[in-house]
Amino acid sequence: MSMRTFRITVRGVFDGLTGDQRAALLADAAAHDVLRAAFTPEGTLTYDIAARPAFVFRFSATGEEEEDILEATEQAEAAAEAWLTERGYGFKNLRSSAEDLSQAPLGKRQRRAARSAQA
């Protein structure tokens, strides 16, 4: 059986931030810019607190079975909650979406490469 790669996105909104917390997020905003976004096993956080209080965590995970995506999504949500809670950041409207890359449709270049490999 082959390994599957999952991409999990956990979105939410900061809630009830103090002035000091908001200032800390603003000070560290460059490290959490969307241009640095990547799907990683430990998770990558992006936000633009100056524009709006929303945030996005991006996680990658692997599994052998299609059903493993459910556990990976639960683990990603728990990791996001832990990161926020450890820092004392309030949050709300946490929601997740996950994609199994083995089930993702191939792009035009990937289809062309696959046809070339078969020939």
DSSP file with accessible surface (Angstrom, degrees, kcal/mol):
  #  RESIDUE AA STRUCTURE BP1 BP2  ACC     N-H-->O    O-->H-N    N-H-->O    O-->H-N    TCO  KAPPA ALPHA  PHI   PSI    X-CA   Y-CA   Z-CA
    1    1 A M              0   0  162      0, 0.0     2,-0.2     0, 0.0    64,-0.1   0.000 360.0 360.0 360.0 139.7    0.0    0.0    0.0
    2    2 A S        -     0   0   91     62,-0.1     2,-0.2     1,-0.1    61,-0.0  -0.558 360.0-105.6 -91.3 156.5    1.3    3.5   -0.9
    3    3 A M        -     0   0  105     -2,-0.2     2,-0.4    59,-0.0    61,-0.2  -0.554  30.3-145.3 -79.0 141.4    1.5    6.4    1.5
    4    4 A R  E     -A   63   0A  47     59,-3.7    59,-1.8    -2,-0.2     2,-0.5  -0.842   5.5-141.0-104.8 145.4   -1.0    9.2    1.0
    5    5 A T  E     -A   62   0A  65     -2,-0.4    96,-2.7    57,-0.2    97,-0.4  -0.923  17.0-163.3-108.5 131.2   -0.2   12.8    1.6
    6    6 A F  E     -AB  61 100A   0     55,-3.5    55,-2.0    -2,-0.5     2,-0.5  -0.903   9.7-156.8-115.1 141.3   -2.9   15.0    3.3
    7    7 A R  E     -AB  60  99A 105     92,-2.4    92,-2.3    -2,-0.4     2,-0.5  -0.982  15.8-170.2-114.2 123.3   -3.1   18.8    3.4
    8    8 A I  E     -AB  59  98A   1     51,-2.8    51,-3.0    -2,-0.5     2,-0.5  -0.956   7.3-165.0-119.8 130.6   -5.1   20.1    6.2
    9    9 A T  E     -AB  58  97A  15     88,-3.0    88,-2.3    -2,-0.5     2,-0.5  -0.964   1.7-168.2-115.3 126.0   -6.2   23.7    6.7
   10   10 A V  E     -AB  57  96A   0     47,-2.6    47,-3.0    -2,-0.5     2,-0.3  -0.973  12.0-174.2-115.4 118.9   -7.5   25.0   10.0
   11   11 A R  E     +AB  56  95A  99     84,-3.0    84,-2.3    -2,-0.5     2,-0.3  -0.828  14.7 137.5-113.3 153.4   -9.1   28.4   10.0
   12   12 A G  E     -A   55   0A   2     43,-1.8    43,-2.4    -2,-0.3     2,-0.4  -0.955  42.1-102.9-170.6-172.0  -10.4   30.6   12.7
   13   13 A V  E     -AB  54  92A  31     79,-2.2    79,-2.2    -2,-0.3    41,-0.2  -0.994  30.2-118.6-132.8 132.9  -10.7   34.0   14.2
   14   14 A F  E     - B   0  91A   7     39,-3.2     2,-0.4    -2,-0.4    77,-0.3  -0.454  37.2-162.2 -64.1 144.7   -8.7   35.5   17.1
   15   15 A D        -     0   0   75     75,-2.4    75,-0.4     1,-0.1    -1,-0.0  -0.994  55.6  -1.6-139.3 132.1  -11.2   36.4   19.9
   16   16 A G  S    S+     0   0   66     -2,-0.4    -1,-0.1     1,-0.2     2,-0.1   0.825  75.8 179.9  66.7  34.0  -10.9   38.7   22.9
   17   17 A L        -     0   0   41     73,-0.1    -1,-0.2    72,-0.1     2,-0.1  -0.417  21.9-131.7 -68.6 141.3   -7.3   39.7   22.3
   18   18 A T     >  -     0   0   75     -2,-0.1     4,-2.6     1,-0.1     5,-0.2  -0.396  28.3-103.9 -80.2 169.0   -5.8   42.1   24.8
   19   19 A G  H  > S+     0   0   61      1,-0.2     4,-2.4     2,-0.2     5,-0.1   0.901 123.6  50.5 -59.9 -41.2   -3.8   45.1   23.7
   20   20 A D  H  > S+     0   0  140      2,-0.2     4,-2.3     1,-0.2    -1,-0.2   0.898 110.1  49.2 -65.8 -40.1   -0.6   43.4   24.5
   21   21 A Q  H  > S+     0   0   36      2,-0.2     4,-2.4     1,-0.2    -2,-0.2   0.926 111.8  48.7 -65.2 -43.5   -1.5   40.2   22.6
   22   22 A R  H  X S+     0   0  104     -4,-2.6     4,-2.6     1,-0.2    -2,-0.2   0.923 111.5  50.0 -61.9 -42.0   -2.5   42.3   19.6
   23   23 A A  H  X S+     0   0   55     -4,-2.4     4,-2.5    -5,-0.2    -1,-0.2   0.897 110.0  50.8 -63.7 -40.2    0.8   44.2   19.8
   24   24 A A  H  X S+     0   0   48     -4,-2.3     4,-1.6     2,-0.2    -1,-0.2   0.914 111.1  47.9 -64.5 -42.4    2.7   40.9   20.0
   25   25 A L  H  < S+     0   0    3     -4,-2.4     4,-0.3     2,-0.2    -2,-0.2   0.916 112.4  49.4 -64.5 -41.9    0.9   39.5   17.0
   26   26 A L  H >< S+     0   0   79     -4,-2.6     3,-1.1     1,-0.2     4,-0.3   0.914 109.5  52.0 -62.3 -41.4    1.6   42.7   15.0
   27   27 A A  H 3< S+     0   0   91     -4,-2.5     3,-0.3     1,-0.2    -1,-0.2   0.830 116.7  39.3 -65.0 -30.5    5.3   42.6   16.0
   28   28 A D  T >X S+     0   0   80     -4,-1.6     3,-0.9     1,-0.2     4,-0.5   0.313  84.5 107.8-101.1   9.0    5.6   39.0   14.8
   29   29 A A  G X4  +     0   0   25     -3,-1.1     3,-1.5    -4,-0.3    18,-0.2   0.841  69.1  62.0 -60.3 -37.2    3.4   39.5   11.7
   30   30 A A  G >4 S+     0   0   76     -4,-0.3     3,-1.1    -3,-0.3    -1,-0.3   0.870 101.6  52.9 -60.4 -34.1    6.3   39.3    9.2
   31   31 A A  G <4 S+     0   0   50     -3,-0.9    -1,-0.3     1,-0.2    -2,-0.2   0.654 113.1  45.3 -74.5 -13.0    7.1   35.8   10.2
   32   32 A H  G << S+     0   0   28     -3,-1.5    15,-1.9    -4,-0.5    -1,-0.2   0.033  81.2 139.5-119.9  25.6    3.5   34.8    9.7
   33   33 A D    X   -     0   0   67     -3,-1.1     3,-2.2    13,-0.2     4,-0.2  -0.393  63.5-119.7 -70.4 147.1    2.9   36.4    6.3
   34   34 A V  G >  S+     0   0   88      1,-0.3     3,-1.7     2,-0.2    -1,-0.1   0.777 111.4  68.9 -60.8 -24.4    0.9   34.5    3.7
   35   35 A L  G 3  S+     0   0  157      1,-0.3    -1,-0.3     3,-0.0    -2,-0.0   0.702  99.1  50.6 -68.4 -15.9    3.9   34.6    1.4
   36   36 A R  G <  S+     0   0  170     -3,-2.2    -1,-0.3    -6,-0.1    -2,-0.2   0.319  83.4 134.2 -98.5   5.1    5.6   32.2    3.9
   37   37 A A    <   +     0   0   34     -3,-1.7     2,-0.3    -4,-0.2    -3,-0.0  -0.310  23.6 155.6 -62.5 134.4    2.7   29.8    3.9
   38   38 A A        -     0   0   43     20,-0.1     2,-0.7     2,-0.0    20,-0.2  -0.979  46.8-114.3-154.8 150.7    3.5   26.2    3.5
   39   39 A F        +     0   0   62     -2,-0.3    20,-0.2     4,-0.1   -30,-0.1  -0.828  49.7 164.5 -88.8 114.7    2.0   22.9    4.4
   40   40 A T  B >   -c   59   0A  27     18,-1.0    20,-1.6    -2,-0.7     3,-0.6  -0.929  49.8-115.6-130.4 156.4    4.3   21.4    7.1
   41   41 A P  T 3  S+     0   0   96      0, 0.0    -1,-0.1     0, 0.0     3,-0.0   0.883 118.9  43.7 -58.8 -37.4    4.0   18.5    9.6
   42   42 A E  T 3  S-     0   0  146      1,-0.1    17,-0.1    17,-0.1    -3,-0.0   0.615 119.7-112.2 -84.8 -11.6    4.3   20.9   12.5
   43   43 A G    <   -     0   0   18     -3,-0.6     2,-0.4    17,-0.1    16,-0.2   0.259  16.8-123.3  93.8 142.0    1.9   23.5   10.9
   44   44 A T  E     -D   58   0A  29     14,-1.8    14,-2.2    -6,-0.2     2,-0.4  -0.990  20.8-150.3-121.4 127.4    2.5   26.9    9.5
   45   45 A L  E     +D   57   0A   9     -2,-0.4     2,-0.3    12,-0.2    12,-0.2  -0.829  15.9 179.2 -99.7 133.0    0.5   29.9   10.9
   46   46 A T  E     +D   56   0A   8     10,-2.7    10,-2.4    -2,-0.4     2,-0.3  -0.978  11.3 146.7-129.2 148.6   -0.5   32.9    8.7
   47   47 A Y  E     -D   55   0A  17    -15,-1.9     2,-0.2    -2,-0.3     8,-0.2  -0.964  37.7-147.9-165.9 162.4   -2.5   36.0    9.6
   48   48 A D    >>  +     0   0   91      6,-0.7     4,-2.4     4,-0.4     3,-1.3  -0.699  21.5 176.4-136.3  78.6   -2.7   39.7    8.9
   49   49 A I  T 34 S+     0   0    1      1,-0.3   -23,-0.1     2,-0.2    -1,-0.1   0.758  76.4  62.2 -61.5 -24.6   -4.0   41.0   12.2
   50   50 A A  T 34 S+     0   0   69      1,-0.2    -1,-0.3    -3,-0.1   -24,-0.0   0.843 113.3  35.4 -69.5 -29.7   -3.8   44.6   10.9
   51   51 A A  T <4 S-     0   0   69     -3,-1.3    -2,-0.2     1,-0.3    -1,-0.2   0.870 135.2 -21.9 -90.2 -43.1   -6.4   43.8    8.3
   52   52 A R     <  -     0   0  167     -4,-2.4    -4,-0.4     2,-0.2    -1,-0.3  -0.977  58.7-109.7-164.0 159.9   -8.6   41.3   10.2
   53   53 A P  S    S+     0   0   60      0, 0.0   -39,-3.2     0, 0.0    -4,-0.1   0.300  75.3 118.5 -85.0  15.9   -8.5   39.0   13.1
   54   54 A A  E     -A   13   0A  25    -41,-0.2    -6,-0.7    -6,-0.2     2,-0.3  -0.436  40.4-171.8 -81.9 154.6   -8.6   35.7   11.0
   55   55 A F  E     -AD  12  47A   3    -43,-2.4   -43,-1.8    -8,-0.2     2,-0.4  -0.948  10.6-155.0-140.2 160.9   -5.8   33.1   11.0
   56   56 A V  E     -AD  11  46A  20    -10,-2.4   -10,-2.7    -2,-0.3     2,-0.4  -0.993   1.2-162.3-139.0 129.0   -5.0   30.0    9.0
   57   57 A F  E     -AD  10  45A   8    -47,-3.0   -47,-2.6    -2,-0.4     2,-0.5  -0.933  10.1-158.2-104.3 138.2   -2.8   27.0   10.0
   58   58 A R  E     +AD   9  44A  42    -14,-2.2   -14,-1.8    -2,-0.4   -18,-1.0  -0.978  14.8 177.5-119.7 124.7   -1.6   24.7    7.3
   59   59 A F  E     -Ac   8  40A   9    -51,-3.0   -51,-2.8    -2,-0.5     2,-0.4  -0.908  16.5-155.8-122.6 150.7   -0.5   21.2    8.1
   60   60 A S  E     +A    7   0A  29    -20,-1.6     2,-0.3    -2,-0.3   -53,-0.2  -0.940  20.8 165.3-120.1 149.1    0.7   18.2    6.1
   61   61 A A  E     -A    6   0A  27    -55,-2.0   -55,-3.5    -2,-0.4     2,-0.3  -0.954  21.7-138.7-151.5 166.5    0.3   14.6    7.2
   62   62 A T  E     +A    5   0A  90     -2,-0.3     2,-0.3   -57,-0.2   -57,-0.2  -0.911  20.7 166.0-130.0 160.4    0.6   11.1    5.8
   63   63 A G  E     -A    4   0A   7    -59,-1.8   -59,-3.7    -2,-0.3     3,-0.0  -0.976  35.9-133.8-163.9 164.8   -1.4    8.0    6.1
   64   64 A E  S    S+     0   0  102     -2,-0.3     2,-0.3   -61,-0.2   -62,-0.1   0.756  87.8  51.5 -95.6 -30.1   -1.9    4.6    4.4
   65   65 A E  S >  S-     0   0   84      1,-0.1     3,-1.4   -61,-0.1     4,-0.3  -0.780  81.6-121.6-110.2 154.2   -5.7    4.4    4.3
   66   66 A E  T >  S+     0   0  105     -2,-0.3     3,-1.4     1,-0.3     4,-0.2   0.877 113.3  60.0 -58.5 -36.2   -8.2    6.9    3.0
   67   67 A E  T >> S+     0   0  118      1,-0.3     3,-1.6     2,-0.2     4,-0.7   0.680  83.2  81.0 -68.8 -17.4   -9.7    7.0    6.5
   68   68 A D  H <> S+     0   0   50     -3,-1.4     4,-2.4     1,-0.3    -1,-0.3   0.725  75.7  74.5 -62.5 -18.5   -6.5    8.3    8.0
   69   69 A I  H <> S+     0   0   30     -3,-1.4     4,-2.3    -4,-0.3    -1,-0.3   0.846  90.1  57.3 -64.0 -30.4   -7.4   11.8    6.8
   70   70 A L  H <> S+     0   0  115     -3,-1.6     4,-2.2    -4,-0.2    -1,-0.2   0.941 109.3  42.9 -66.0 -46.4   -9.9   12.0    9.6
   71   71 A E  H  X S+     0   0  110     -4,-0.7     4,-2.5     2,-0.2    -2,-0.2   0.906 113.0  53.3 -65.3 -41.0   -7.4   11.3   12.3
   72   72 A A  H  X S+     0   0    8     -4,-2.4     4,-2.3     1,-0.2    -2,-0.2   0.905 109.1  49.5 -61.5 -38.4   -4.9   13.7   10.6
   73   73 A T  H  X S+     0   0   22     -4,-2.3     4,-2.5     2,-0.2    -1,-0.2   0.923 110.5  49.5 -67.7 -42.4   -7.5   16.4   10.6
   74   74 A E  H  X S+     0   0  131     -4,-2.2     4,-2.4     1,-0.2    -2,-0.2   0.909 111.7  49.3 -61.5 -42.6   -8.3   15.9   14.3
   75   75 A Q  H  X S+     0   0  110     -4,-2.5     4,-2.4     2,-0.2    -2,-0.2   0.895 110.2  50.9 -64.6 -38.8   -4.6   16.1   15.1
   76   76 A A  H  X S+     0   0    5     -4,-2.3     4,-2.5     2,-0.2    -2,-0.2   0.932 110.8  48.2 -64.9 -44.2   -4.2   19.3   13.1
   77   77 A E  H  X S+     0   0   63     -4,-2.5     4,-2.7     1,-0.2    -2,-0.2   0.918 112.2  49.2 -61.1 -43.9   -7.1   20.9   14.9
   78   78 A A  H  X S+     0   0   56     -4,-2.4     4,-2.5     1,-0.2    -1,-0.2   0.895 110.7  50.3 -63.1 -40.1   -5.7   19.8   18.3
   79   79 A A  H  X S+     0   0   43     -4,-2.4     4,-2.4     2,-0.2    -2,-0.2   0.907 111.5  48.0 -65.6 -41.4   -2.3   21.2   17.4
   80   80 A A  H  X S+     0   0    0     -4,-2.5     4,-2.3     2,-0.2     5,-0.2   0.944 113.1  47.9 -63.7 -46.3   -3.8   24.5   16.3
   81   81 A E  H  X S+     0   0   83     -4,-2.7     4,-2.9     1,-0.2     5,-0.2   0.906 111.8  50.5 -59.8 -42.4   -5.8   24.8   19.5
   82   82 A A  H  X S+     0   0   40     -4,-2.5     4,-3.0     2,-0.2     5,-0.2   0.922 109.1  50.7 -63.2 -44.4   -2.8   23.9   21.6
   83   83 A W  H  X S+     0   0   56     -4,-2.4     4,-1.0     1,-0.2    -2,-0.2   0.940 115.5  42.4 -59.4 -46.7   -0.6   26.6   19.9
   84   84 A L  H  <>S+     0   0    0     -4,-2.3     5,-2.5     1,-0.2     3,-0.4   0.928 116.4  47.4 -66.8 -44.4   -3.3   29.2   20.5
   85   85 A T  H ><5S+     0   0   92     -4,-2.9     3,-1.5     1,-0.2    -2,-0.2   0.903 106.0  57.3 -65.8 -42.9   -4.1   28.1   24.1
   86   86 A E  H 3<5S+     0   0  147     -4,-3.0    -1,-0.2     1,-0.3    -2,-0.2   0.816 111.9  43.6 -58.1 -29.7   -0.4   27.9   25.1
   87   87 A R  T 3<5S-     0   0  108     -4,-1.0    -1,-0.3    -3,-0.4    -2,-0.2   0.404 115.4-115.9 -97.0  -0.5    0.0   31.5   24.1
   88   88 A G  T < 5 +     0   0   45     -3,-1.5     2,-0.5    -4,-0.3    -3,-0.2   0.669  61.0 152.5  76.7  17.9   -3.3   32.6   25.8
   89   89 A Y      < -     0   0   29     -5,-2.5    -1,-0.2    -6,-0.2     2,-0.1  -0.704  38.6-138.9 -85.1 124.9   -4.9   33.7   22.5
   90   90 A G        +     0   0   29     -2,-0.5   -75,-2.4   -75,-0.4     2,-0.3  -0.482  28.6 177.3 -74.5 152.2   -8.7   33.4   22.5
   91   91 A F  E     -B   14   0A  57    -77,-0.3     2,-0.3    -2,-0.1   -77,-0.2  -0.979  13.0-176.9-152.3 162.3  -10.2   32.1   19.3
   92   92 A K  E     +B   13   0A  95    -79,-2.2   -79,-2.2    -2,-0.3    -2,-0.0  -0.944  59.3  41.5-152.2 171.1  -13.6   31.1   17.8
   93   93 A N  E     -     0   0A 104     -2,-0.3     2,-0.3     1,-0.2    -1,-0.1   0.822  66.9-178.6  56.4  39.6  -15.1   29.7   14.6
   94   94 A L  E     +     0   0A  44    -82,-0.1     2,-0.3   -81,-0.1   -82,-0.2  -0.525   8.9 163.0 -70.9 127.9  -12.4   27.0   14.3
   95   95 A R  E     -B   11   0A 137    -84,-2.3   -84,-3.0    -2,-0.3     2,-0.3  -0.987  20.0-151.9-146.6 153.4  -13.1   24.9   11.2
   96   96 A S  E     -B   10   0A  36     -2,-0.3     2,-0.3   -86,-0.2   -86,-0.2  -0.910   9.4-171.7-129.0 152.5  -11.0   22.5    9.1
   97   97 A S  E     -B    9   0A  64    -88,-2.3   -88,-3.0    -2,-0.3     2,-0.3  -0.982  12.3-166.6-137.7 147.9  -10.8   21.3    5.6
   98   98 A A  E     -B    8   0A  42     -2,-0.3     2,-0.4   -90,-0.2   -90,-0.2  -0.983   6.7-161.5-137.8 149.3   -8.5   18.4    4.3
   99   99 A E  E     -B    7   0A  91    -92,-2.3   -92,-2.4    -2,-0.3     2,-0.8  -0.997  14.5-144.7-133.2 132.4   -7.4   17.2    1.0
  100  100 A D  E >   -B    6   0A  15     -2,-0.4     3,-2.0   -94,-0.2     4,-0.5  -0.868  13.5-155.6 -92.9 110.2   -6.0   13.8    0.1
  101  101 A L  G >  S+     0   0   57    -96,-2.7     3,-0.7    -2,-0.8    -1,-0.1   0.767  90.5  65.2 -64.1 -21.8   -3.5   14.6   -2.6
  102  102 A S  G 3  S+     0   0   65    -97,-0.4    -1,-0.3     1,-0.2   -96,-0.1   0.734 106.8  44.1 -70.6 -18.0   -3.7   11.1   -4.1
  103  103 A Q  G <  S+     0   0  117     -3,-2.0    -1,-0.2     2,-0.1    -2,-0.2   0.459  88.9 112.4-101.3  -4.0   -7.3   11.9   -4.9
  104  104 A A  S <  S-     0   0   30     -3,-0.7     2,-0.0    -4,-0.5    -3,-0.0  -0.436  76.1-106.8 -72.4 141.2   -6.6   15.4   -6.3
  105  105 A P        -     0   0  119      0, 0.0     2,-0.2     0, 0.0    -1,-0.1  -0.378  37.6-109.1 -66.4 145.9   -7.1   15.9  -10.0
  106  106 A L        -     0   0   88      1,-0.1     2,-0.1    -3,-0.1    -3,-0.0  -0.527  29.3-125.1 -75.0 142.3   -4.0   16.1  -12.1
  107  107 A G     >  -     0   0   33     -2,-0.2     4,-2.6     1,-0.1     5,-0.2  -0.267  33.5 -95.5 -77.2 171.5   -3.1   19.5  -13.6
  108  108 A K  H  > S+     0   0  144      1,-0.2     4,-2.1     2,-0.2     5,-0.2   0.916 125.7  46.9 -57.3 -45.5   -2.5   19.9  -17.3
  109  109 A R  H  > S+     0   0  208      1,-0.2     4,-2.5     2,-0.2    -1,-0.2   0.899 111.5  51.4 -64.8 -40.3    1.3   19.5  -17.0
  110  110 A Q  H  > S+     0   0  111      2,-0.2     4,-2.3     1,-0.2    -2,-0.2   0.897 109.6  49.8 -65.7 -38.9    0.9   16.5  -14.7
  111  111 A R  H  X S+     0   0  117     -4,-2.6     4,-2.3     2,-0.2    -2,-0.2   0.923 111.4  49.2 -64.1 -42.5   -1.4   14.8  -17.2
  112  112 A R  H  X S+     0   0  121     -4,-2.1     4,-2.2    -5,-0.2    -2,-0.2   0.930 112.2  47.9 -62.7 -43.5    1.1   15.5  -20.0
  113  113 A A  H  X S+     0   0   61     -4,-2.5     4,-2.2     1,-0.2    -1,-0.2   0.893 110.7  51.9 -65.2 -39.0    4.0   14.1  -18.0
  114  114 A A  H  X S+     0   0   39     -4,-2.3     4,-1.6     2,-0.2    -1,-0.2   0.910 109.9  48.6 -65.1 -41.0    2.0   11.0  -17.1
  115  115 A R  H  X S+     0   0  148     -4,-2.3     4,-1.3     1,-0.2    -2,-0.2   0.912 111.3  50.5 -64.6 -39.6    1.2   10.4  -20.8
  116  116 A S  H  < S+     0   0   85     -4,-2.2    -2,-0.2     1,-0.2    -1,-0.2   0.885 108.8  51.9 -65.7 -37.8    4.8   10.8  -21.7
  117  117 A A  H  < S+     0   0   86     -4,-2.2    -1,-0.2     1,-0.2    -2,-0.2   0.824 108.2  51.8 -68.4 -31.5    5.9    8.3  -19.0
  118  118 A Q  H  <        0   0  162     -4,-1.6    -1,-0.2    -5,-0.2    -2,-0.2   0.783 360.0 360.0 -74.8 -27.2    3.5    5.7  -20.3
  119  119 A A     <        0   0  119     -4,-1.3    -3,-0.0    -5,-0.1    -4,-0.0  -0.043 360.0 360.0 -74.4 360.0    4.8    6.0  -23.9
